[in-house]
Amino acid sequence: MEDGSADARPPRTAGHLDPAVTWRVAVDRDQCIGSGVCAGMAPERFRLVGGRSEPVEELAEPAEEILAAAESCPTEAITVRDDTGRVLAPE
């Protein structure tokens, strides 16, 4: 169902995991509460430093666990963007 709002994003598709694309993973450290959910879900992708999360690599190959961690963040501090700048997570 389409609501027609200006900020509505197209849904992710199987193509969002295209290995030719590089994702930019960012954590807003001011928004992060250090719950560790992301590091627990994707320890190869996120780590806690100084009580806050940070991506192991800012530029990453597409991987479902990155999206899952971003979607599971209780404060939505993790943002995942594709190479065009489109936000993939959180939705």
C-alpha positions as CSV (number, residue, x, y, z in Angstrom):
1,M,0.0,0.0,0.0
2,E,1.4,3.3,-1.0
3,D,0.7,6.3,1.2
4,G,2.0,9.0,-1.2
5,S,4.2,10.7,1.3
6,A,7.3,12.4,0.1
7,D,9.6,10.4,2.3
8,A,8.3,7.0,1.3
9,R,11.1,4.8,0.1
10,P,10.9,2.0,-2.4
11,P,11.1,-1.5,-0.7
12,R,14.3,-3.4,-0.6
13,T,14.5,-6.2,-3.1
14,A,16.9,-9.1,-3.7
15,G,19.0,-6.7,-5.7
16,H,19.9,-4.9,-2.5
17,L,22.5,-7.6,-1.8
18,D,24.3,-7.0,-5.1
19,P,28.0,-7.6,-4.5
20,A,28.9,-4.9,-7.0
21,V,27.4,-2.3,-4.6
22,T,29.2,-0.9,-1.6
23,W,27.2,0.1,1.5
24,R,28.1,3.0,3.9
25,V,27.4,2.0,7.5
26,A,27.2,4.7,10.1
27,V,26.4,4.8,13.8
28,D,25.3,8.0,15.4
29,R,27.3,7.8,18.7
30,D,25.2,10.5,20.3
31,Q,22.1,8.4,19.6
32,C,23.6,5.0,20.5
33,I,22.9,3.8,24.0
34,G,25.5,0.9,23.8
35,S,22.9,-1.9,24.1
36,G,25.2,-4.2,22.1
37,V,22.4,-5.7,20.1
38,C,24.3,-4.9,16.8
39,A,27.6,-6.4,18.1
40,G,25.7,-9.4,19.3
41,M,23.9,-9.9,16.0
42,A,26.8,-9.1,13.7
43,P,30.1,-9.2,15.6
44,E,32.1,-9.2,12.4
45,R,30.4,-5.9,11.5
46,F,29.9,-3.9,14.7
47,R,31.9,-3.5,17.9
48,L,31.5,-1.5,21.1
49,V,34.1,1.1,21.8
50,G,33.9,3.4,24.8
51,G,30.4,2.0,25.6
52,R,29.1,2.9,22.1
53,S,28.7,1.0,18.8
54,E,30.8,1.6,15.7
55,P,31.0,-0.2,12.4
56,V,34.1,-2.4,12.0
57,E,34.3,-0.9,8.5
58,E,32.4,2.2,7.2
59,L,32.3,0.8,3.7
60,A,31.0,-2.8,3.5
61,E,29.9,-5.4,1.1
62,P,26.1,-5.9,1.3
63,A,25.1,-8.4,3.9
64,E,21.8,-9.3,5.5
65,E,23.2,-9.2,9.0
66,I,24.1,-5.5,8.6
67,L,20.5,-4.7,7.8
68,A,19.2,-6.9,10.6
69,A,21.4,-5.2,13.1
70,A,20.3,-1.7,11.9
71,E,16.7,-2.7,12.1
72,S,17.2,-4.2,15.6
73,C,18.9,-1.1,17.1
74,P,16.6,0.1,19.9
75,T,17.4,3.8,19.1
76,E,17.8,3.5,15.3
77,A,21.4,4.8,15.7
78,I,22.6,2.7,12.8
79,T,22.1,3.9,9.2
80,V,22.9,1.8,6.1
81,R,23.0,3.5,2.7
82,D,23.6,2.1,-0.7
83,D,26.1,3.6,-3.1
84,T,23.5,6.1,-4.4
85,G,22.9,7.4,-0.8
86,R,19.5,5.8,-0.5
87,V,18.8,4.7,3.0
88,L,18.3,0.9,3.2
89,A,17.9,0.7,7.0
90,P,16.3,1.4,9.2
91,E,13.1,1.3,7.3
